[in-house]
Structures are given as C-alpha cells and as structure tokens.
Amino acid sequence: MDSVNPKLIWDDELNALRGNYNVFFNMAVAMLLEALTCVGAYLLFKFTSLGSLIIIIMLFIFLMILNTVSYFLCSYKATANIDKLSV
C-alpha cells in the first residue's frame, strides 16, 4: 500500500512512521467500505424477507470476491508502482 507514495528517506525508524499518512488513508478507505457493507447488510435484513443465514452467506461471498479483487489489484498496482520507482 505504500508503493504509491513511499517515504524512503528517514533518519531513524521512528521518523519513518511520523508524517506518513498512507496508513491513515488506507484505514479510512477500509473503514468506509466496511461501514457500507454493514449498512447494506442491515438494509437487506430490514427491508427484505431474506433470512439471516442467507444474508450471512451473501456477505461471505461478497467479502471473498472483494478480497480477491483487492489482492489482485494491489499486487498489480504495487508491482507497477515499484517498477516505476526503480526506473
């Protein structure tokens, strides 16, 4: 995740973490996606006649698809960004 804007020059290990907002932005996006997923599941449960087991199975499938897509997207983008930095 730090391949887009890595902080490569620092004096010691502590300065590598100070002022590095990449982790904050990644966590904010993850929290937003999880909140949207929870709200969607709640609305499905509240306004449809689907059982909770069906909704749990749907959530599991959705999260597995999201996990697979994010894995391939991050691995492709990170590799491309690292290649771009090293050239």
C-alpha positions in Angstrom: 0.0 0.0 0.0 2.9 2.3 0.5 4.1 1.8 -3.1 2.2 4.9 -4.4 4.0 7.5 -2.2 6.6 5.7 -0.1 8.6 7.7 2.4 12.1 6.3 1.7 14.4 8.8 3.3 14.4 9.0 7.1 16.9 9.4 9.9 15.7 6.6 12.2 12.9 4.1 12.5 10.6 6.5 14.3 10.9 9.2 11.6 9.8 6.6 9.1 6.4 6.5 10.8 6.0 10.2 11.6 4.2 12.2 9.0 3.4 9.1 6.9 -0.3 9.3 6.3 -0.5 6.4 3.8 -1.6 4.0 6.6 -4.3 6.5 7.8 -5.8 6.9 4.3 -5.8 3.1 3.7 -7.5 2.5 7.0 -10.1 5.3 6.3 -11.0 3.7 3.0 -11.2 0.2 4.6 -13.5 1.6 7.4 -15.7 3.3 4.8 -16.1 0.1 2.7 -16.8 -1.9 5.8 -19.4 0.6 7.0 -21.1 0.5 3.6 -21.1 -3.3 3.7 -22.7 -3.3 7.2 -25.3 -0.8 6.2 -26.1 -2.8 3.1 -26.5 -6.0 5.1 -28.7 -4.3 7.6 -30.9 -2.8 4.9 -31.2 -6.2 3.2 -32.3 -7.7 6.5 -34.7 -4.9 7.4 -36.5 -4.4 4.1 -36.4 -7.9 2.5 -37.8 -11.2 3.7 -34.4 -12.9 3.4 -33.3 -14.9 6.4 -30.2 -14.0 8.3 -28.4 -17.2 7.2 -28.9 -16.2 3.5 -27.6 -12.7 4.3 -24.6 -14.1 6.1 -23.8 -16.4 3.1 -24.2 -13.4 0.7 -21.9 -11.3 2.9 -19.3 -14.1 2.9 -19.4 -14.4 -0.8 -19.2 -10.6 -1.3 -16.3 -10.3 1.1 -14.4 -13.2 -0.6 -14.9 -11.6 -4.0 -13.8 -8.2 -2.6 -10.8 -9.8 -1.0 -9.8 -11.5 -4.3 -10.2 -8.4 -6.4 -8.3 -6.2 -3.9 -5.5 -8.8 -3.7 -5.0 -8.8 -7.5 -5.5 -5.1 -7.8 -3.0 -4.3 -5.0 -0.4 -6.8 -6.2 -0.6 -5.5 -9.8 -0.6 -1.8 -8.8 2.1 -2.2 -6.2 4.4 -4.1 -8.7 3.8 -1.4 -11.3 4.5 1.4 -8.8 7.6 -0.2 -7.5 8.9 -0.8 -11.1 8.1 2.8 -11.9 10.1 4.0 -8.8 13.1 1.8 -9.5 13.5 3.0 -13.1 
